[in-house]
Amino acid sequence: MKQFTLFTFLYLALGVCLTAIALGYPNLPSGLQTSLFISAGASYIACILSTFPFWRETAIRFYRRRNSSVILPWLVIGFNIVSMLWEVQSQNWAMEAILQAFSRLIVVLLFAEIIVITWQVNSEH
């Protein structure tokens, strides 16, 4: 049975926003537009996959096998946010830098979902 979660809708919303930005600004550099479309596609794929039970079961299995890697998702999220802010700030908050950082939010969402799943596993025990 498919299960819709908050993250299913967050992946979908991110994909829609990235697609709208890529299509709404025709004068974007082609590399940036391609990056936005790739990130939107990855977001749509994550949206679809997050509805299947194996998505959650795989995260739980990984968590139980490597119980010491609980800090890893937090480090990945922190590193991504700091690097996105550093990149945007170093380019004087240029529109291209902001859009490039925005296209990397899929990584933050994926690891945030892993954190939520591990919290749910811990609360069940």
C-alpha positions, -999 to 999 in steps of 0.1 A, spaced: 0 0 0 13 34 -9 18 58 20 19 96 15 39 115 40 48 152 45 80 146 26 61 132 -4 45 166 -7 77 185 0 95 166 -28 66 174 -51 66 211 -41 103 214 -46 101 198 -80 73 221 -91 91 252 -79 123 242 -96 105 234 -128 86 267 -127 118 287 -121 136 269 -150 107 275 -174 98 310 -161 132 325 -167 142 318 -203 173 339 -201 190 317 -175 223 302 -185 218 268 -201 239 251 -174 219 265 -146 186 257 -164 198 221 -169 208 219 -132 174 230 -122 157 205 -144 179 177 -131 171 186 -95 134 189 -103 135 154 -119 153 140 -89 127 156 -66 99 140 -86 116 106 -85 120 110 -47 84 120 -44 72 88 -62 97 65 -43 87 80 -9 52 66 -13 64 30 -14 71 10 18 106 -1 7 118 35 10 111 36 48 122 0 53 156 6 36 162 37 58 153 17 89 175 -13 79 205 11 72 199 28 106 198 -5 125 229 -18 108 249 13 113 235 26 146 267 47 151 259 68 120 230 86 136 250 119 134 257 115 96 224 130 84 228 160 107 263 166 94 252 163 57 224 188 63 246 212 82 274 210 56 250 215 27 233 246 43 267 261 53 281 255 18 250 269 1 251 301 22 289 304 17 284 301 -21 255 326 -23 273 351 0 306 349 -19 288 357 -52 271 387 -36 237 371 -35 235 369 -73 203 353 -87 223 324 -104 240 316 -70 206 316 -52 191 293 -78 220 270 -78 218 267 -40 180 262 -43 185 233 -66 206 215 -39 177 214 -14 168 179 -25 198 166 -5 186 184 26 151 170 22 164 134 17 185 135 49 158 153 68 134 124 60 161 99 72 162 118 105 124 117 109 123 80 101 150 73 127 131 94 153 100 73 145 119 41 150 134 53 183 99 63 195 85 29 187 111 12 210 
